[in-house]
Amino acid sequence: MTILRPRPDSIATLPSRAILAAASAILATNHKRPRGPRQRREPSSIPALRYLLLAFLLLLPLPNRAHPSALRLPFRTVRSMILVQAKVNNTPVWLLLDTGATRTVIGAKAYGDTPVALRTAQRNSQGPGILGDSVSLPVNFELSGHIWLGQRVAVMNLDRLSQLLGIQFDGLLGQDILREFHTVHIDYHAHTIDLEN
């Protein structure tokens, strides 16, 4: 096995010769270039301004495009249940986050006049969920500034369920809204829910 080492004089002289050759070539082209009355030299402050602008653009933080349509919902907890604020037909409501509900449910009182009388909803004794009369109606639904126009929700009489759970709420936020997002991240310390596309 042979190890080749460059001679010390070749290391020192090659770069300096290359630098000198490049500098002389630049000087030669600058002297050959004719300077007419139309050519103006840039003031020395313009290149400095360009470098300053470039540095500013490089240091400027870019907008967060990773989650452009993420919604951040503040929430509060009552008896270990998550309540988020929303608007139904421009009226503020409190909704229980219910990942098991296939559809968002709005209480009859929060909705207003319903076309039919609705019997009170109650817990299902045979399994999870609630039982009761419901009617599917369109509403303008808003969460953290994001608006769904004509969103179909189930309208139910939730008075009895509210008494059973011992908390006051106006409806359930269900999977029909949550499924529009790829991830649902609940931060219990910050009391926020991030819905991200």
WOMO-V65107 format. One line per field, one symbol per residue. ss: DSSP state (a for helix, b for strand, c for the rest). phi: phi as a letter, one per 40 degrees, with the letter a starting at -180 (. if undefined). psi: psi as a letter, one per 40 degrees, with the letter a starting at -180 (. if undefined). A space follows every 50 residues. Layout:
ss->???
phi->???
psi->???
This chain:
ss->cccccccaaaaaaaaaaaaaaaaaaaaaaaaacccccccccccaaaaaaa aaaaaaaaacccccccccccbbbbbbbbccbbbbbbbbccbbbbbbbccc ccccbbbaaaaccccccccbcbbccccccbbccbbbbbbbbbbccbbbbb bbbbbbbcaaaaaaacccccbbbcaaaaccccbbbbbccccbbbbbc
phi->.bbcbccdccccccccccccccccccccccccccbccccbcccccccccc ccccccccccccccccbcbcbbbcbbbbfgbcbbcabbfgbcbbbccbcc ccbcbbccccchcbcbcbcccaccccichbbicabcbcbcbbbfgcbbcg ccbccbcbdccccccgbcabibcbcdccccbcbbbbbcccfbbbbbc
psi->hhhhhiidddddddddddddddddddddddddhhhiddhihhiedddddd ddddddddehhiihedgdfihhhiiiihfeihhihahhfehhihhhhgee hdihhhiddddahieihhihiiiheeaiaiiiiihhiiihhhhfehhhhf hhihhiheddddddefihieahhaddddeeidihhhhddefihhhh.
